[in-house]
Amino acid sequence: MNIQSRHPTTADEFLRWNEGREGKREFVRGRVVEMMINVTRRHWQLASRLMLQLASQVGVEQYNVGAAEFGVRAGEGVRFPDVMIETFSGDGKALATNSPLFLAEVLSPSTMADDFGQKARDYLALETLQHYLTLSQDEVRVWLWSRDDRRQWMAPEIVESGQVTLRIDGKPILIDLDALYRGIVGN
C-alpha cells in the first residue's frame, strides 16, 4: 500500500507537518518551498558571528536571539531567517513566532532575489519588526531597513565599513562590520 501525505495548506498545518522532517523548507503563499540545506562557510560564519554580537548586547534574559531553526509567521506563511531577535517568550513548545523585532538574511546566489523581493515584503509587513538586515557574503556590505519615529519603513541604508547601529526597543545595538567580516571576505 502506498500512502501519500497531503501537503499542508495553512501555516499551522505546515508547522505540524514539517516538525521532525529532514531538510529545510518554508511555507510561502500556500506552497511548501524547498530551501538550501548546505550553506557556505562564509554564510555560516556571518550568521554565527552576527548572532553572537547581538546576543552579547541585548541580553538573553529579556530577548531570544537565535538562528535559522525557529520559524517566523510572515503573512500567511512561515519563514526561517538566518538570525532573529524576539522578546523573550514563555512558550517553549512554539515552532514559530509572530513577533520578531529583528530579522537577518545572509545573501546567497539562489536566495538573493527572494531576500530583496517577496521575503523582504513579507518581513516588512510584520507589525513588530523594527529592523531587517541582509548581508553579502562576498564583500563587506549590508543593507539595513529600519522604521522611523512614526514606525514607517525608511529606504535601506547600505553600509560597507564601520558599524551599523540598531535600536531594539530603544536600546542601541552596534554591529561591528570589521569584526563580523574579519577573515571571511577574500578567502
C-alpha positions in Angstrom: 0.0 0.0 0.0 1.4 3.4 -1.0 0.3 6.2 1.4 0.7 9.8 0.1 1.0 12.5 2.6 -1.1 15.6 1.9 0.8 18.8 1.7 -0.2 21.5 4.2 -2.5 24.4 3.2 -2.1 26.6 6.2 0.8 27.9 8.3 -0.4 25.8 11.3 -0.6 22.7 9.2 2.8 23.4 7.8 4.5 23.7 11.2 3.0 20.4 12.4 3.8 18.7 9.1 7.3 20.0 8.9 8.3 19.1 12.5 10.9 16.4 12.6 11.4 16.2 8.8 14.8 16.2 7.3 15.8 19.1 5.1 14.8 22.7 5.1 11.7 24.3 3.7 9.4 27.3 4.1 5.7 27.8 3.6 5.1 30.6 1.2 1.8 31.7 -0.4 0.2 28.4 0.4 3.0 26.3 -1.0 5.8 24.3 0.5 9.1 25.6 -0.8 12.3 23.5 -0.5 15.2 25.5 0.7 19.0 25.1 0.5 20.3 23.0 3.4 24.0 23.3 2.7 25.4 26.8 3.2 28.9 28.0 2.5 31.4 28.5 5.3 31.1 32.3 4.8 27.3 32.1 5.2 27.6 30.1 8.4 30.4 32.3 9.8 28.5 35.5 9.2 25.2 34.2 10.7 27.0 32.8 13.7 29.1 35.9 14.3 26.1 38.2 13.9 24.1 36.1 16.4 26.9 36.3 18.9 27.3 40.1 18.6 23.6 40.6 19.0 23.3 38.2 22.0 26.1 39.8 23.8 24.4 43.2 23.7 20.6 42.6 24.0 20.8 40.1 26.9 19.2 36.7 26.9 17.0 37.4 29.9 14.8 39.8 28.0 15.3 38.6 24.4 15.6 35.4 22.4 18.4 35.6 19.8 18.7 32.6 17.5 19.4 31.1 14.2 17.6 29.5 11.3 15.9 26.6 13.0 13.0 28.7 14.5 10.2 30.0 12.3 8.6 33.4 11.7 5.0 33.6 10.8 5.1 36.1 7.9 1.9 36.8 6.1 0.1 33.5 5.6 3.4 31.6 5.6 6.3 30.6 7.7 9.9 31.7 7.0 13.2 30.7 8.7 15.5 33.7 8.9 19.3 33.2 9.3 19.3 35.3 12.5 16.4 36.7 14.6 15.7 38.6 17.8 12.3 38.4 19.6 11.1 39.4 23.0 11.6 36.6 25.4 8.6 34.3 25.3 7.4 31.7 27.8 6.0 29.1 25.3 8.9 26.7 25.0 7.0 24.4 22.6 6.2 27.0 20.0 7.5 26.3 16.5 7.4 29.9 15.2 7.0 33.5 16.4 4.5 36.1 15.4 6.5 39.0 16.9 10.2 39.3 15.7 12.0 42.5 16.5 15.0 42.0 14.1 15.5 39.6 11.2 18.6 39.0 9.1 19.4 37.0 6.0 22.8 36.2 4.6 22.6 36.5 0.8 23.2 33.5 -1.4 23.0 33.5 -5.2 20.0 31.2 -5.1 18.1 33.3 -2.5 19.1 36.9 -3.3 16.0 37.8 -5.4 13.7 36.5 -2.7 15.7 38.1 0.2 15.3 41.5 -1.5 11.9 40.7 -3.0 9.0 38.7 -1.7 10.7 37.7 1.6 11.5 41.4 2.3 7.9 42.4 1.6 6.7 39.6 3.9 9.1 40.6 6.7 8.4 44.4 6.4 4.7 43.7 6.8 5.3 42.4 10.3 4.0 45.0 12.8 6.5 44.2 15.5 9.6 44.2 13.2 12.0 47.1 13.9 14.9 46.1 11.6 15.6 43.8 8.6 19.2 43.3 7.6 20.7 41.5 4.6 24.4 40.6 4.5 26.6 40.0 1.4 28.9 37.0 1.9 31.2 38.1 -1.0 32.1 41.6 0.2 31.7 43.8 3.3 28.2 45.2 2.5 25.0 45.1 4.4 21.5 46.6 3.7 19.5 47.7 6.7 15.8 48.6 6.7 14.7 50.4 9.8 11.5 52.1 11.0 11.5 55.8 11.6 9.9 57.5 14.7 6.5 57.2 13.0 7.0 53.5 12.5 7.3 53.9 8.7 10.0 52.0 6.8 12.9 54.0 5.6 14.8 53.2 2.4 17.5 50.6 3.1 20.8 52.0 4.3 23.8 50.4 2.6 26.9 50.1 4.9 30.3 48.9 3.7 32.5 49.6 6.7 32.5 50.6 10.4 29.4 49.9 12.5 25.7 49.6 12.0 23.5 50.9 14.8 20.2 49.3 15.6 17.7 50.3 18.2 15.9 47.3 19.7 13.0 48.7 21.9 15.0 51.9 22.0 18.3 50.3 23.2 21.2 50.9 20.9 22.8 47.8 19.5 26.1 48.0 17.5 27.1 45.6 14.7 30.8 45.8 14.1 31.2 45.0 10.4 35.0 44.8 10.7 34.8 42.1 13.3 31.8 40.4 11.6 33.7 40.1 8.3 37.3 39.6 9.6 39.0 36.8 7.7 35.9 35.9 5.7 35.9 38.2 2.6 38.7 37.4 0.2 39.2 33.8 1.3 
